[in-house]
Amino acid sequence: MTVGKKLWLIVIVKLFIMFGILKVFFFPNQLKQNFDTDAERGNHVTNELIDRSN
C-alpha cells in the first residue's frame, strides 16, 4: 500500500507543477492582454472560429 500512496503523491505533485506553475509562465492569457472587454474577446473568438471553418 505504501508504494501506491507514494505513486499517487508523485502524480499529484506533477499535475500541480504542470497546471499550477508552468501555465503561469508559459501560457499567458492572450485574450486578456489584447482585449479590454468581454464583448471584444467574444467577437474575436467568434471571428476566429468562423474564419477557420471556411
PDB file of N, H, CA, C and O in Angstrom:
ATOM      1  N   MET A   1       0.808  -1.212   0.000  1.00  0.00           N
ATOM      2  CA  MET A   1       0.000   0.000   0.000  1.00  0.00           C
ATOM      3  C   MET A   1       0.846   1.268   0.000  1.00  0.00           C
ATOM      4  O   MET A   1       0.421   2.284  -0.550  1.00  0.00           O
ATOM      5  N   THR A   2       2.020   1.236   0.596  1.00  0.00           N
ATOM      6  H   THR A   2       2.366   0.411   1.043  1.00  0.00           H
ATOM      7  CA  THR A   2       2.818   2.450   0.662  1.00  0.00           C
ATOM      8  C   THR A   2       3.342   2.853  -0.711  1.00  0.00           C
ATOM      9  O   THR A   2       3.514   4.041  -0.983  1.00  0.00           O
ATOM     10  N   VAL A   3       3.596   1.879  -1.575  1.00  0.00           N
ATOM     11  H   VAL A   3       3.456   0.914  -1.354  1.00  0.00           H
ATOM     12  CA  VAL A   3       4.077   2.195  -2.918  1.00  0.00           C
ATOM     13  C   VAL A   3       2.986   2.926  -3.694  1.00  0.00           C
ATOM     14  O   VAL A   3       3.271   3.898  -4.394  1.00  0.00           O
ATOM     15  N   GLY A   4       1.757   2.474  -3.580  1.00  0.00           N
ATOM     16  H   GLY A   4       1.525   1.685  -3.012  1.00  0.00           H
ATOM     17  CA  GLY A   4       0.643   3.122  -4.265  1.00  0.00           C
ATOM     18  C   GLY A   4       0.432   4.548  -3.796  1.00  0.00           C
ATOM     19  O   GLY A   4       0.170   5.438  -4.606  1.00  0.00           O
ATOM     20  N   LYS A   5       0.543   4.772  -2.497  1.00  0.00           N
ATOM     21  H   LYS A   5       0.755   4.049  -1.840  1.00  0.00           H
ATOM     22  CA  LYS A   5       0.379   6.121  -1.958  1.00  0.00           C
ATOM     23  C   LYS A   5       1.488   7.041  -2.438  1.00  0.00           C
ATOM     24  O   LYS A   5       1.240   8.208  -2.743  1.00  0.00           O
ATOM     25  N   LYS A   6       2.705   6.527  -2.508  1.00  0.00           N
ATOM     26  H   LYS A   6       2.907   5.579  -2.261  1.00  0.00           H
ATOM     27  CA  LYS A   6       3.825   7.339  -2.990  1.00  0.00           C
ATOM     28  C   LYS A   6       3.648   7.681  -4.463  1.00  0.00           C
ATOM     29  O   LYS A   6       3.935   8.802  -4.884  1.00  0.00           O
ATOM     30  N   LEU A   7       3.178   6.720  -5.242  1.00  0.00           N
ATOM     31  H   LEU A   7       2.945   5.810  -4.901  1.00  0.00           H
ATOM     32  CA  LEU A   7       2.953   6.978  -6.668  1.00  0.00           C
ATOM     33  C   LEU A   7       1.863   8.028  -6.873  1.00  0.00           C
ATOM     34  O   LEU A   7       2.004   8.906  -7.724  1.00  0.00           O
ATOM     35  N   TRP A   8       0.774   7.947  -6.098  1.00  0.00           N
ATOM     36  H   TRP A   8       0.660   7.234  -5.406  1.00  0.00           H
ATOM     37  CA  TRP A   8      -0.282   8.957  -6.202  1.00  0.00           C
ATOM     38  C   TRP A   8       0.229  10.328  -5.789  1.00  0.00           C
ATOM     39  O   TRP A   8      -0.154  11.337  -6.380  1.00  0.00           O
ATOM     40  N   LEU A   9       1.085  10.372  -4.787  1.00  0.00           N
ATOM     41  H   LEU A   9       1.397   9.552  -4.307  1.00  0.00           H
ATOM     42  CA  LEU A   9       1.669  11.650  -4.373  1.00  0.00           C
ATOM     43  C   LEU A   9       2.523  12.234  -5.489  1.00  0.00           C
ATOM     44  O   LEU A   9       2.473  13.438  -5.741  1.00  0.00           O
ATOM     45  N   ILE A  10       3.303  11.398  -6.156  1.00  0.00           N
ATOM     46  H   ILE A  10       3.343  10.420  -5.951  1.00  0.00           H
ATOM     47  CA  ILE A  10       4.114  11.858  -7.275  1.00  0.00           C
ATOM     48  C   ILE A  10       3.231  12.380  -8.401  1.00  0.00           C
ATOM     49  O   ILE A  10       3.532  13.418  -8.990  1.00  0.00           O
ATOM     50  N   VAL A  11       2.151  11.677  -8.708  1.00  0.00           N
ATOM     51  H   VAL A  11       1.907  10.833  -8.231  1.00  0.00           H
ATOM     52  CA  VAL A  11       1.230  12.110  -9.765  1.00  0.00           C
ATOM     53  C   VAL A  11       0.611  13.457  -9.421  1.00  0.00           C
ATOM     54  O   VAL A  11       0.537  14.339 -10.277  1.00  0.00           O
ATOM     55  N   ILE A  12       0.174  13.625  -8.204  1.00  0.00           N
ATOM     56  H   ILE A  12       0.234  12.909  -7.508  1.00  0.00           H
ATOM     57  CA  ILE A  12      -0.458  14.877  -7.774  1.00  0.00           C
ATOM     58  C   ILE A  12       0.541  16.029  -7.825  1.00  0.00           C
ATOM     59  O   ILE A  12       0.193  17.128  -8.257  1.00  0.00           O
ATOM     60  N   VAL A  13       1.771  15.791  -7.391  1.00  0.00           N
ATOM     61  H   VAL A  13       2.053  14.898  -7.041  1.00  0.00           H
ATOM     62  CA  VAL A  13       2.796  16.840  -7.434  1.00  0.00           C
ATOM     63  C   VAL A  13       3.097  17.224  -8.876  1.00  0.00           C
ATOM     64  O   VAL A  13       3.232  18.409  -9.178  1.00  0.00           O
ATOM     65  N   LYS A  14       3.205  16.252  -9.769  1.00  0.00           N
ATOM     66  H   LYS A  14       3.095  15.289  -9.524  1.00  0.00           H
ATOM     67  CA  LYS A  14       3.472  16.547 -11.177  1.00  0.00           C
ATOM     68  C   LYS A  14       2.320  17.329 -11.805  1.00  0.00           C
ATOM     69  O   LYS A  14       2.562  18.261 -12.572  1.00  0.00           O
ATOM     70  N   LEU A  15       1.092  16.976 -11.502  1.00  0.00           N
ATOM     71  H   LEU A  15       0.895  16.219 -10.879  1.00  0.00           H
ATOM     72  CA  LEU A  15      -0.055  17.715 -12.029  1.00  0.00           C
ATOM     73  C   LEU A  15      -0.056  19.154 -11.521  1.00  0.00           C
ATOM     74  O   LEU A  15      -0.347  20.083 -12.273  1.00  0.00           O
ATOM     75  N   PHE A  16       0.267  19.331 -10.256  1.00  0.00           N
ATOM     76  H   PHE A  16       0.503  18.576  -9.645  1.00  0.00           H
ATOM     77  CA  PHE A  16       0.331  20.679  -9.711  1.00  0.00           C
ATOM     78  C   PHE A  16       1.397  21.494 -10.422  1.00  0.00           C
ATOM     79  O   PHE A  16       1.173  22.659 -10.752  1.00  0.00           O
ATOM     80  N   ILE A  17       2.549  20.894 -10.660  1.00  0.00           N
ATOM     81  H   ILE A  17       2.731  19.948 -10.392  1.00  0.00           H
ATOM     82  CA  ILE A  17       3.625  21.609 -11.358  1.00  0.00           C
ATOM     83  C   ILE A  17       3.189  21.952 -12.777  1.00  0.00           C
ATOM     84  O   ILE A  17       3.403  23.076 -13.230  1.00  0.00           O
ATOM     85  N   MET A  18       2.584  21.009 -13.482  1.00  0.00           N
ATOM     86  H   MET A  18       2.410  20.095 -13.114  1.00  0.00           H
ATOM     87  CA  MET A  18       2.196  21.253 -14.868  1.00  0.00           C
ATOM     88  C   MET A  18       1.126  22.331 -14.978  1.00  0.00           C
ATOM     89  O   MET A  18       1.247  23.240 -15.799  1.00  0.00           O
ATOM     90  N   PHE A  19       0.086  22.242 -14.165  1.00  0.00           N
ATOM     91  H   PHE A  19      -0.013  21.503 -13.498  1.00  0.00           H
ATOM     92  CA  PHE A  19      -1.039  23.161 -14.306  1.00  0.00           C
ATOM     93  C   PHE A  19      -0.890  24.414 -13.461  1.00  0.00           C
ATOM     94  O   PHE A  19      -1.400  25.467 -13.842  1.00  0.00           O
ATOM     95  N   GLY A  20      -0.224  24.337 -12.353  1.00  0.00           N
ATOM     96  H   GLY A  20       0.190  23.482 -12.043  1.00  0.00           H
ATOM     97  CA  GLY A  20      -0.109  25.483 -11.470  1.00  0.00           C
ATOM     98  C   GLY A  20       1.038  26.403 -11.801  1.00  0.00           C
ATOM     99  O   GLY A  20       0.883  27.624 -11.808  1.00  0.00           O
ATOM    100  N   ILE A  21       2.188  25.824 -12.074  1.00  0.00           N
ATOM    101  H   ILE A  21       2.314  24.832 -12.067  1.00  0.00           H
ATOM    102  CA  ILE A  21       3.381  26.645 -12.256  1.00  0.00           C
ATOM    103  C   ILE A  21       3.660  26.914 -13.726  1.00  0.00           C
ATOM    104  O   ILE A  21       3.853  28.069 -14.106  1.00  0.00           O
ATOM    105  N   LEU A  22       3.688  25.892 -14.556  1.00  0.00           N
ATOM    106  H   LEU A  22       3.531  24.954 -14.247  1.00  0.00           H
ATOM    107  CA  LEU A  22       4.037  26.075 -15.957  1.00  0.00           C
ATOM    108  C   LEU A  22       3.019  26.921 -16.713  1.00  0.00           C
ATOM    109  O   LEU A  22       3.383  27.681 -17.609  1.00  0.00           O
ATOM    110  N   LYS A  23       1.748  26.790 -16.355  1.00  0.00           N
ATOM    111  H   LYS A  23       1.452  26.172 -15.627  1.00  0.00           H
ATOM    112  CA  LYS A  23       0.710  27.562 -17.042  1.00  0.00           C
ATOM    113  C   LYS A  23       0.916  29.056 -16.840  1.00  0.00           C
ATOM    114  O   LYS A  23       0.701  29.842 -17.762  1.00  0.00           O
ATOM    115  N   VAL A  24       1.319  29.444 -15.669  1.00  0.00           N
ATOM    116  H   VAL A  24       1.494  28.805 -14.920  1.00  0.00           H
ATOM    117  CA  VAL A  24       1.500  30.860 -15.366  1.00  0.00           C
ATOM    118  C   VAL A  24       2.626  31.459 -16.202  1.00  0.00           C
ATOM    119  O   VAL A  24       2.501  32.583 -16.690  1.00  0.00           O
ATOM    120  N   PHE A  25       3.721  30.724 -16.371  1.00  0.00           N
ATOM    121  H   PHE A  25       3.823  29.812 -15.975  1.00  0.00           H
ATOM    122  CA  PHE A  25       4.884  31.287 -17.038  1.00  0.00           C
ATOM    123  C   PHE A  25       4.896  31.083 -18.552  1.00  0.00           C
ATOM    124  O   PHE A  25       5.391  31.941 -19.283  1.00  0.00           O
ATOM    125  N   PHE A  26       4.357  29.959 -19.034  1.00  0.00           N
ATOM    126  H   PHE A  26       3.954  29.262 -18.441  1.00  0.00           H
ATOM    127  CA  PHE A  26       4.486  29.637 -20.448  1.00  0.00           C
ATOM    128  C   PHE A  26       3.216  29.811 -21.262  1.00  0.00           C
ATOM    129  O   PHE A  26       3.273  29.803 -22.492  1.00  0.00           O
ATOM    130  N   PHE A  27       2.084  29.965 -20.615  1.00  0.00           N
ATOM    131  H   PHE A  27       2.038  29.972 -19.617  1.00  0.00           H
ATOM    132  CA  PHE A  27       0.820  30.103 -21.329  1.00  0.00           C
ATOM    133  C   PHE A  27       0.047  31.312 -20.810  1.00  0.00           C
ATOM    134  O   PHE A  27      -0.938  31.144 -20.092  1.00  0.00           O
ATOM    135  N   PRO A  28       0.472  32.527 -21.159  1.00  0.00           N
ATOM    136  CA  PRO A  28      -0.252  33.717 -20.687  1.00  0.00           C
ATOM    137  C   PRO A  28      -1.616  33.828 -21.367  1.00  0.00           C
ATOM    138  O   PRO A  28      -1.832  33.273 -22.445  1.00  0.00           O
ATOM    139  N   ASN A  29      -2.514  34.536 -20.735  1.00  0.00           N
ATOM    140  H   ASN A  29      -2.339  34.987 -19.859  1.00  0.00           H
ATOM    141  CA  ASN A  29      -3.859  34.726 -21.259  1.00  0.00           C
ATOM    142  C   ASN A  29      -3.821  35.813 -22.332  1.00  0.00           C
ATOM    143  O   ASN A  29      -3.858  37.004 -22.023  1.00  0.00           O
ATOM    144  N   GLN A  30      -3.747  35.394 -23.588  1.00  0.00           N
ATOM    145  H   GLN A  30      -3.717  34.426 -23.840  1.00  0.00           H
ATOM    146  CA  GLN A  30      -3.616  36.330 -24.698  1.00  0.00           C
ATOM    147  C   GLN A  30      -4.858  37.209 -24.862  1.00  0.00           C
ATOM    148  O   GLN A  30      -4.743  38.376 -25.236  1.00  0.00           O
ATOM    149  N   LEU A  31      -6.018  36.668 -24.592  1.00  0.00           N
ATOM    150  H   LEU A  31      -6.112  35.720 -24.289  1.00  0.00           H
ATOM    151  CA  LEU A  31      -7.239  37.455 -24.762  1.00  0.00           C
ATOM    152  C   LEU A  31      -7.292  38.624 -23.782  1.00  0.00           C
ATOM    153  O   LEU A  31      -7.679  39.731 -24.158  1.00  0.00           O
ATOM    154  N   LYS A  32      -6.910  38.389 -22.535  1.00  0.00           N
ATOM    155  H   LYS A  32      -6.596  37.490 -22.229  1.00  0.00           H
ATOM    156  CA  LYS A  32      -6.942  39.476 -21.552  1.00  0.00           C
ATOM    157  C   LYS A  32      -5.883  40.525 -21.832  1.00  0.00           C
ATOM    158  O   LYS A  32      -6.060  41.696 -21.497  1.00  0.00           O
ATOM    159  N   GLN A  33      -4.780  40.108 -22.446  1.00  0.00           N
ATOM    160  H   GLN A  33      -4.637  39.156 -22.718  1.00  0.00           H
ATOM    161  CA  GLN A  33      -3.726  41.075 -22.748  1.00  0.00           C
ATOM    162  C   GLN A  33      -4.079  41.931 -23.958  1.00  0.00           C
ATOM    163  O   GLN A  33      -3.715  43.106 -24.006  1.00  0.00           O
ATOM    164  N   ASN A  34      -4.783  41.362 -24.938  1.00  0.00           N
ATOM    165  H   ASN A  34      -5.079  40.408 -24.899  1.00  0.00           H
ATOM    166  CA  ASN A  34      -5.025  42.071 -26.195  1.00  0.00           C
ATOM    167  C   ASN A  34      -6.371  42.781 -26.267  1.00  0.00           C
ATOM    168  O   ASN A  34      -6.547  43.671 -27.098  1.00  0.00           O
ATOM    169  N   PHE A  35      -7.327  42.408 -25.414  1.00  0.00           N
ATOM    170  H   PHE A  35      -7.184  41.685 -24.738  1.00  0.00           H
ATOM    171  CA  PHE A  35      -8.668  42.993 -25.478  1.00  0.00           C
ATOM    172  C   PHE A  35      -9.094  43.446 -24.093  1.00  0.00           C
ATOM    173  O   PHE A  35      -8.755  42.821 -23.088  1.00  0.00           O
ATOM    174  N   ASP A  36      -9.843  44.544 -24.055  1.00  0.00           N
ATOM    175  H   ASP A  36     -10.118  45.051 -24.871  1.00  0.00           H
ATOM    176  CA  ASP A  36     -10.218  45.136 -22.767  1.00  0.00           C
ATOM    177  C   ASP A  36     -11.523  44.588 -22.201  1.00  0.00           C
ATOM    178  O   ASP A  36     -11.628  44.378 -20.992  1.00  0.00           O
ATOM    179  N   THR A  37     -12.517  44.353 -23.052  1.00  0.00           N
ATOM    180  H   THR A  37     -12.432  44.523 -24.033  1.00  0.00           H
ATOM    181  CA  THR A  37     -13.827  43.951 -22.546  1.00  0.00           C
ATOM    182  C   THR A  37     -14.159  42.530 -22.972  1.00  0.00           C
ATOM    183  O   THR A  37     -13.536  41.969 -23.873  1.00  0.00           O
ATOM    184  N   ASP A  38     -15.147  41.968 -22.309  1.00  0.00           N
ATOM    185  H   ASP A  38     -15.654  42.424 -21.577  1.00  0.00           H
ATOM    186  CA  ASP A  38     -15.611  40.624 -22.659  1.00  0.00           C
ATOM    187  C   ASP A  38     -16.229  40.596 -24.053  1.00  0.00           C
ATOM    188  O   ASP A  38     -16.111  39.602 -24.770  1.00  0.00           O
ATOM    189  N   ALA A  39     -16.882  41.677 -24.430  1.00  0.00           N
ATOM    190  H   ALA A  39     -16.978  42.484 -23.847  1.00  0.00           H
ATOM    191  CA  ALA A  39     -17.504  41.742 -25.759  1.00  0.00           C
ATOM    192  C   ALA A  39     -16.441  41.670 -26.856  1.00  0.00           C
ATOM    193  O   ALA A  39     -16.611  40.965 -27.850  1.00  0.00           O
ATOM    194  N   GLU A  40     -15.342  42.406 -26.665  1.00  0.00           N
ATOM    195  H   GLU A  40     -15.204  42.979 -25.858  1.00  0.00           H
ATOM    196  CA  GLU A  40     -14.260  42.363 -27.654  1.00  0.00           C
ATOM    197  C   GLU A  40     -13.644  40.974 -27.734  1.00  0.00           C
ATOM    198  O   GLU A  40     -13.340  40.489 -28.824  1.00  0.00           O
ATOM    199  N   ARG A  41     -13.458  40.334 -26.588  1.00  0.00           N
ATOM    200  H   ARG A  41     -13.705  40.728 -25.702  1.00  0.00           H
ATOM    201  CA  ARG A  41     -12.904  38.976 -26.564  1.00  0.00           C
ATOM    202  C   ARG A  41     -13.844  38.008 -27.269  1.00  0.00           C
ATOM    203  O   ARG A  41     -13.402  37.164 -28.049  1.00  0.00           O
ATOM    204  N   GLY A  42     -15.134  38.129 -26.996  1.00  0.00           N
ATOM    205  H   GLY A  42     -15.493  38.814 -26.363  1.00  0.00           H
ATOM    206  CA  GLY A  42     -16.114  37.254 -27.624  1.00  0.00           C
ATOM    207  C   GLY A  42     -16.168  37.433 -29.133  1.00  0.00           C
ATOM    208  O   GLY A  42     -16.248  36.455 -29.877  1.00  0.00           O
ATOM    209  N   ASN A  43     -16.126  38.678 -29.582  1.00  0.00           N
ATOM    210  H   ASN A  43     -16.062  39.472 -28.977  1.00  0.00           H
ATOM    211  CA  ASN A  43     -16.127  38.941 -31.027  1.00  0.00           C
ATOM    212  C   ASN A  43     -14.894  38.370 -31.699  1.00  0.00           C
ATOM    213  O   ASN A  43     -14.983  37.814 -32.793  1.00  0.00           O
ATOM    214  N   HIS A  44     -13.759  38.500 -31.063  1.00  0.00           N
ATOM    215  H   HIS A  44     -13.687  38.952 -30.174  1.00  0.00           H
ATOM    216  CA  HIS A  44     -12.527  37.962 -31.640  1.00  0.00           C
ATOM    217  C   HIS A  44     -12.598  36.438 -31.769  1.00  0.00           C
ATOM    218  O   HIS A  44     -12.252  35.881 -32.811  1.00  0.00           O
ATOM    219  N   VAL A  45     -13.048  35.774 -30.707  1.00  0.00           N
ATOM    220  H   VAL A  45     -13.329  36.227 -29.861  1.00  0.00           H
ATOM    221  CA  VAL A  45     -13.152  34.309 -30.733  1.00  0.00           C
ATOM    222  C   VAL A  45     -14.149  33.862 -31.797  1.00  0.00           C
ATOM    223  O   VAL A  45     -13.888  32.910 -32.532  1.00  0.00           O
ATOM    224  N   THR A  46     -15.284  34.541 -31.880  1.00  0.00           N
ATOM    225  H   THR A  46     -15.496  35.314 -31.283  1.00  0.00           H
ATOM    226  CA  THR A  46     -16.291  34.206 -32.897  1.00  0.00           C
ATOM    227  C   THR A  46     -15.732  34.364 -34.300  1.00  0.00           C
ATOM    228  O   THR A  46     -15.910  33.489 -35.147  1.00  0.00           O
ATOM    229  N   ASN A  47     -15.057  35.479 -34.545  1.00  0.00           N
ATOM    230  H   ASN A  47     -14.912  36.190 -33.857  1.00  0.00           H
ATOM    231  CA  ASN A  47     -14.475  35.712 -35.870  1.00  0.00           C
ATOM    232  C   ASN A  47     -13.411  34.669 -36.204  1.00  0.00           C
ATOM    233  O   ASN A  47     -13.343  34.204 -37.341  1.00  0.00           O
ATOM    234  N   GLU A  48     -12.595  34.303 -35.249  1.00  0.00           N
ATOM    235  H   GLU A  48     -12.650  34.681 -34.325  1.00  0.00           H
ATOM    236  CA  GLU A  48     -11.560  33.296 -35.494  1.00  0.00           C
ATOM    237  C   GLU A  48     -12.182  31.933 -35.800  1.00  0.00           C
ATOM    238  O   GLU A  48     -11.711  31.225 -36.690  1.00  0.00           O
ATOM    239  N   LEU A  49     -13.220  31.566 -35.081  1.00  0.00           N
ATOM    240  H   LEU A  49     -13.603  32.141 -34.358  1.00  0.00           H
ATOM    241  CA  LEU A  49     -13.875  30.273 -35.330  1.00  0.00           C
ATOM    242  C   LEU A  49     -14.536  30.248 -36.704  1.00  0.00           C
ATOM    243  O   LEU A  49     -14.475  29.238 -37.405  1.00  0.00           O
ATOM    244  N   ILE A  50     -15.163  31.350 -37.088  1.00  0.00           N
ATOM    245  H   ILE A  50     -15.213  32.170 -36.518  1.00  0.00           H
ATOM    246  CA  ILE A  50     -15.828  31.410 -38.391  1.00  0.00           C
ATOM    247  C   ILE A  50     -14.799  31.402 -39.514  1.00  0.00           C
ATOM    248  O   ILE A  50     -14.973  30.699 -40.509  1.00  0.00           O
ATOM    249  N   ASP A  51     -13.733  32.174 -39.366  1.00  0.00           N
ATOM    250  H   ASP A  51     -13.591  32.746 -38.557  1.00  0.00           H
ATOM    251  CA  ASP A  51     -12.697  32.234 -40.400  1.00  0.00           C
ATOM    252  C   ASP A  51     -11.998  30.896 -40.586  1.00  0.00           C
ATOM    253  O   ASP A  51     -11.691  30.518 -41.717  1.00  0.00           O
ATOM    254  N   ARG A  52     -11.744  30.184 -39.524  1.00  0.00           N
ATOM    255  H   ARG A  52     -11.993  30.491 -38.605  1.00  0.00           H
ATOM    256  CA  ARG A  52     -11.037  28.908 -39.618  1.00  0.00           C
ATOM    257  C   ARG A  52     -11.922  27.800 -40.166  1.00  0.00           C
ATOM    258  O   ARG A  52     -11.416  26.814 -40.703  1.00  0.00           O
ATOM    259  N   SER A  53     -13.233  27.948 -40.038  1.00  0.00           N
ATOM    260  H   SER A  53     -13.643  28.749 -39.602  1.00  0.00           H
ATOM    261  CA  SER A  53     -14.123  26.898 -40.544  1.00  0.00           C
ATOM    262  C   SER A  53     -14.289  26.985 -42.057  1.00  0.00           C
ATOM    263  O   SER A  53     -14.712  26.013 -42.683  1.00  0.00           O
ATOM    264  N   ASN A  54     -13.968  28.118 -42.650  1.00  0.00           N
ATOM    265  H   ASN A  54     -13.624  28.908 -42.142  1.00  0.00           H
ATOM    266  CA  ASN A  54     -14.116  28.288 -44.102  1.00  0.00           C
ATOM    267  C   ASN A  54     -12.920  27.822 -44.846  1.00  0.00           C
ATOM    268  O   ASN A  54     -12.888  27.897 -46.074  1.00  0.00           O
TER     269      ASN A  54
END
